Amino acid sequence: MANTQLASYESYLFGGLTSDDIKTVHETIAKDCTEAQFKLFMGVAKAADANPLIGEIHPTVYQGKLTWQFAVDYHVRKAKEMDGYRGYDVQIVHANDDFQYHQERAEDGRYYIAIDKHIGGFPAGAPIGGYAIAYKEGFMPFTVLMDVEEVDHFKKSAIGMQKTMWTNNFKDMFKKHMVKRAMKAAFGLRFDDNDGAEPAPGYDPYERADVTPPTSSPDLEVINPGGPVTDSSGDNSPTEADRLKQARTDMKLKFQQLGITSNEEMAAYIEKKAKPKGDKPTLKELTGLLKIMDLDIAEKRAMQAADDELPI
């Protein structure tokens, strides 16, 4: 019986994991998963080369729904595999710190964030923000700046363990969150947590190409990917009509990836996933729909990868 069970795990093997390792994962961190959910989770892990045995990816089942999160160590490992990795820095900014930054334009015309000063002391005061900097050879530093209010929803999460971790270990979790974002921006890492408790960030096809100077808004998350910039006058910035056109083009491509081809199927999908309030979807509604489609595409690919490994 035991040998039969171990044999059933062979389709999940990757990266040096043994059937016993997969059994351990199934009986510990994935014990709440149904067989279908475990199959999906291991398909995602295998496709991403994320080892669940050492915590690079972790499943959570809440109210019958499976979510998964990639650990910061996994992001760092994947970044190290890319050319030009030169490490990172991450810091918390406290209420009593003397902190200042600005945005500069390099000789090649690209903007980058420069930290002017960060002087701390004791008592430090409450955390008010933070930054993570990823270093890549041949590029200006990739900087992510965040206000603590941007992650406040994690402390209110309906997922008990997530809420506990963010409440009891806020500084550590905040640092890890910023490092993950910096690594993804700097090295183009294309994987995302599937976390129903976190609002999906807005989809913006111009995000990496249109880097504008930061505003005075304290809630603004500034991601500086060191990419090309528009003219400082703003004349080259895409208009809302441009963004709508791009969003519709992307939507058609994503429908093809999902295998949805007829107008009826497309309309039904939109009605179910993100029904617009008016006759025509706004740019905000379209970008939200595109993000949902990205998640569905990732889930479909993971399931296909898992199916491909099933014994015939």
C-alpha positions as CSV (number, residue, x, y, z in Angstrom):
1,M,0.0,0.0,0.0
2,A,2.8,2.4,1.0
3,N,4.7,1.6,-2.2
4,T,1.6,2.3,-4.3
5,Q,1.2,5.6,-2.6
6,L,4.8,6.6,-3.2
7,A,4.5,5.6,-6.8
8,S,1.6,8.0,-7.2
9,Y,3.9,10.8,-6.3
10,E,6.4,10.1,-9.1
11,S,4.6,12.5,-11.5
12,Y,5.4,15.4,-9.1
13,L,9.2,14.8,-8.9
14,F,11.5,17.6,-9.9
15,G,14.7,19.3,-8.7
16,G,16.0,16.3,-6.7
17,L,12.8,15.8,-4.7
18,T,12.0,12.1,-4.0
19,S,8.7,10.4,-3.6
20,D,9.3,10.4,0.1
21,D,9.8,14.2,0.0
22,I,6.5,14.7,-1.9
23,K,4.8,12.5,0.7
24,T,6.2,14.6,3.4
25,V,4.9,17.8,1.7
26,H,1.5,16.2,1.2
27,E,1.2,15.2,4.9
28,T,2.5,18.4,6.4
29,I,2.2,21.8,4.7
30,A,-0.3,20.6,2.1
31,K,-2.4,18.4,4.5
32,D,-5.4,20.6,4.0
33,C,-5.4,20.3,0.2
34,T,-7.8,18.1,-1.7
35,E,-6.2,15.7,-4.2
36,A,-7.0,18.2,-7.0
37,Q,-5.6,21.1,-5.1
38,F,-2.5,19.2,-4.3
39,K,-2.1,18.3,-7.9
40,L,-2.5,22.0,-8.9
41,F,-0.1,23.2,-6.1
42,M,2.6,20.7,-7.1
43,G,2.1,21.6,-10.8
44,V,2.7,25.3,-9.9
45,A,5.8,24.4,-7.8
46,K,7.2,22.2,-10.6
47,A,6.6,24.8,-13.3
48,A,8.3,27.5,-11.2
49,D,11.1,25.2,-9.9
50,A,10.1,26.2,-6.4
51,N,10.9,23.6,-3.7
52,P,8.1,23.3,-1.2
53,L,10.1,21.1,1.1
54,I,12.4,24.0,2.0
55,G,9.7,26.5,2.0
56,E,10.2,28.2,-1.3
57,I,6.5,27.9,-2.0
58,H,3.7,27.3,0.5
59,P,0.0,26.4,0.1
60,T,-2.9,27.7,2.1
61,V,-6.5,26.5,2.0
62,Y,-9.0,28.9,3.3
63,Q,-12.8,28.3,3.0
64,G,-12.1,25.6,0.5
65,K,-10.0,27.8,-1.8
66,L,-6.3,27.1,-2.5
67,T,-3.8,29.9,-2.5
68,W,0.0,29.8,-2.7
69,Q,2.8,32.1,-1.8
70,F,6.4,32.2,-3.0
71,A,9.0,32.9,-0.3
72,V,11.5,35.7,-0.5
73,D,14.4,33.1,-0.5
74,Y,12.9,31.7,-3.8
75,H,12.9,35.2,-5.3
76,V,16.5,35.8,-4.3
77,R,17.6,32.3,-5.6
78,K,16.0,33.0,-9.0
79,A,17.6,36.4,-9.2
80,K,21.0,34.9,-8.4
81,E,20.5,32.6,-11.4
82,M,20.2,35.7,-13.7
83,D,23.2,37.5,-15.2
84,G,24.4,40.5,-13.3
85,Y,23.0,39.8,-9.8
86,R,24.9,41.9,-7.3
87,G,22.8,41.6,-4.2
88,Y,20.2,43.8,-2.5
89,D,19.6,46.1,0.5
90,V,16.4,46.5,2.4
91,Q,15.6,49.0,5.2
92,I,12.6,50.1,7.4
93,V,12.0,53.8,7.8
94,H,10.8,54.7,11.2
95,A,8.9,57.8,12.4
96,N,12.0,59.3,14.1
97,D,14.4,58.7,11.2
98,D,15.8,61.5,9.1
99,F,15.1,60.1,5.6
100,Q,15.2,61.7,2.2
101,Y,15.3,60.6,-1.4
102,H,15.0,62.0,-4.9
103,Q,14.9,60.8,-8.5
104,E,17.8,61.4,-10.8
105,R,18.2,61.0,-14.5
106,A,21.3,59.0,-15.6
107,E,23.4,59.8,-18.7
108,D,21.5,57.2,-20.7
109,G,18.3,59.1,-20.0
110,R,16.9,56.6,-17.5
111,Y,15.5,57.7,-14.1
112,Y,16.6,56.0,-10.9
113,I,15.8,56.6,-7.2
114,A,18.6,57.9,-5.1
115,I,18.5,57.7,-1.3
116,D,20.0,61.0,0.0
117,K,20.2,60.1,3.6
118,H,18.7,57.7,6.1
119,I,19.8,58.4,9.7
120,G,18.2,56.5,12.5
121,G,18.4,56.4,16.3
122,F,16.7,55.2,19.4
123,P,13.8,55.4,20.1
124,A,13.2,54.7,16.5
125,G,9.4,55.2,16.6
126,A,6.9,53.3,14.6
127,P,7.6,51.9,11.1
128,I,6.2,54.4,8.5
129,G,7.7,53.0,5.3
130,G,10.7,51.3,3.8
131,Y,12.7,50.6,0.7
132,A,14.5,47.7,-1.1
133,I,17.3,48.1,-3.6
134,A,18.3,45.4,-6.1
135,Y,21.7,45.7,-7.7
136,K,22.3,44.5,-11.2
137,E,25.6,44.9,-13.1
138,G,25.3,47.4,-15.9
139,F,22.2,49.0,-14.6
140,M,21.3,51.7,-12.1
141,P,19.9,50.3,-8.8
142,F,16.3,49.1,-8.9
143,T,14.5,50.7,-6.0
144,V,11.1,50.0,-4.4
145,L,9.7,52.5,-1.9
146,M,6.6,51.7,0.1
147,D,4.4,53.3,2.7
148,V,3.3,50.9,5.5
149,E,-0.3,51.7,4.7
150,E,0.1,49.8,1.4
151,V,0.5,46.5,3.3
152,D,-2.0,47.2,6.1
153,H,-4.5,44.9,4.5
154,F,-2.3,41.9,5.4
155,K,-2.9,42.5,9.1
156,K,-6.6,42.4,8.4
157,S,-6.4,39.3,6.3
158,A,-9.2,36.7,6.6
159,I,-6.5,34.0,6.4
160,G,-5.5,33.4,10.0
161,M,-1.9,32.5,9.6
162,Q,-1.2,35.5,7.2
163,K,-2.9,37.9,9.7
164,T,-0.9,36.4,12.6
165,M,2.5,36.7,10.7
166,W,1.9,40.2,9.6
167,T,0.7,41.3,13.0
168,N,3.3,39.6,15.1
169,N,6.3,39.9,12.8
170,F,5.4,43.1,10.8
171,K,8.9,44.4,10.2
172,D,10.3,41.1,8.9
173,M,7.2,40.5,6.7
174,F,7.4,44.1,5.3
175,K,11.1,43.7,4.4
176,K,10.4,40.4,2.7
177,H,7.5,41.9,0.8
178,M,9.7,44.8,-0.5
179,V,12.6,42.5,-1.5
180,K,10.3,40.3,-3.5
181,R,9.0,43.3,-5.4
182,A,12.5,44.7,-6.0
183,M,13.7,41.3,-7.3
184,K,10.8,40.9,-9.6
185,A,11.2,44.4,-11.0
186,A,15.0,44.2,-11.4
187,F,15.3,40.8,-12.9
188,G,11.9,40.4,-14.7
189,L,10.8,37.4,-12.6
190,R,7.4,36.3,-13.9
191,F,5.7,34.5,-11.1
192,D,3.1,35.8,-8.7
193,D,1.5,34.7,-5.4
194,N,-2.0,33.5,-5.8
195,D,-3.3,35.1,-2.7
196,G,-7.0,35.8,-2.5
197,A,-6.6,38.0,0.6
198,E,-4.4,40.6,-1.2
199,P,-6.1,42.9,-3.7
200,A,-4.6,42.3,-7.1
201,P,-2.3,45.1,-8.2
202,G,-3.4,47.1,-11.3
203,Y,-2.4,45.8,-14.6
204,D,-0.6,48.5,-16.6
205,P,1.2,47.6,-19.9
206,Y,3.1,50.9,-19.7
207,E,4.4,50.3,-16.2
208,R,7.9,49.4,-17.0
209,A,8.3,51.8,-19.9
210,D,6.9,54.9,-18.4
211,V,8.8,55.9,-15.3
212,T,7.8,59.4,-14.1
213,P,9.1,61.4,-11.1
214,P,7.4,60.5,-7.8
215,T,4.5,62.6,-6.6
216,S,4.1,64.0,-3.1
217,S,1.5,61.3,-2.2
218,P,2.6,59.5,1.0
219,D,0.8,56.4,-0.1
220,L,2.6,56.0,-3.4
221,E,4.6,52.9,-4.0
222,V,7.5,53.9,-6.2
223,I,9.0,51.1,-8.3
224,N,12.1,52.2,-10.2
225,P,12.9,49.5,-12.8
226,G,15.5,51.6,-14.6
227,G,13.7,51.4,-17.9
228,P,13.2,53.9,-20.6
229,V,11.5,57.2,-19.8
230,T,9.2,59.5,-21.5
231,D,10.0,63.2,-22.3
232,S,10.1,65.2,-19.1
233,S,7.4,67.5,-20.5
234,G,5.0,64.5,-20.6
235,D,4.1,65.0,-24.3
236,N,5.1,61.4,-25.0
237,S,3.0,59.9,-22.2
238,P,0.3,57.5,-23.4
239,T,-3.2,58.9,-23.4
240,E,-6.1,57.2,-21.8
241,A,-7.3,56.3,-25.3
242,D,-3.9,54.7,-25.9
243,R,-4.2,52.7,-22.7
244,L,-7.7,51.6,-23.5
245,K,-6.6,50.4,-27.0
246,Q,-3.7,48.6,-25.5
247,A,-5.8,47.0,-22.8
248,R,-8.3,45.7,-25.4
249,T,-5.5,44.3,-27.5
250,D,-4.1,42.5,-24.5
251,M,-7.5,41.2,-23.6
252,K,-8.0,39.6,-27.0
253,L,-4.6,37.9,-26.7
254,K,-5.4,36.6,-23.2
255,F,-8.7,35.2,-24.3
256,Q,-6.8,33.2,-26.9
257,Q,-4.5,31.9,-24.2
258,L,-7.5,30.9,-22.2
259,G,-9.0,29.1,-25.2
260,I,-12.0,31.4,-25.3
261,T,-12.7,32.4,-28.9
262,S,-16.4,33.1,-29.4
263,N,-18.1,36.4,-28.6
264,E,-20.6,34.6,-26.4
265,E,-17.9,32.9,-24.3
266,M,-16.0,36.2,-24.0
267,A,-19.1,38.0,-22.8
268,A,-19.9,35.2,-20.3
269,Y,-16.4,35.4,-18.9
270,I,-16.5,39.1,-18.5
271,E,-20.0,38.9,-16.9
272,K,-18.7,36.3,-14.4
273,K,-15.3,37.7,-13.6
274,A,-15.6,41.5,-13.8
275,K,-19.0,42.8,-14.9
276,P,-18.6,46.5,-15.9
277,K,-20.9,49.0,-14.2
278,G,-21.7,50.8,-17.4
279,D,-22.3,49.9,-21.1
280,K,-18.6,50.0,-21.8
281,P,-15.8,49.0,-19.4
282,T,-13.6,51.8,-18.1
283,L,-9.8,51.6,-18.2
284,K,-9.8,50.8,-14.5
285,E,-12.3,47.9,-15.0
286,L,-10.3,46.6,-18.0
287,T,-7.0,46.6,-16.1
288,G,-8.6,44.7,-13.3
289,L,-10.0,42.2,-15.7
290,L,-6.6,41.7,-17.3
291,K,-5.1,40.9,-14.0
292,I,-7.8,38.3,-13.3
293,M,-7.1,36.8,-16.7
294,D,-3.4,36.6,-15.9
295,L,-4.2,34.6,-12.8
296,D,-6.5,32.3,-14.7
297,I,-3.8,31.8,-17.4
298,A,-1.2,30.9,-14.8
299,E,-3.6,28.4,-13.1
300,K,-4.4,26.9,-16.5
301,R,-0.8,26.4,-17.4
302,A,0.0,24.9,-14.0
303,M,-2.9,22.4,-14.4
304,Q,-1.7,21.6,-17.9
305,A,1.9,21.0,-16.6
306,A,0.5,18.7,-13.9
307,D,-1.6,16.8,-16.5
308,D,1.4,16.3,-18.7
309,E,3.2,14.5,-16.0
310,L,0.4,12.0,-15.2
311,P,1.2,8.4,-16.0
312,I,-0.6,7.0,-19.0
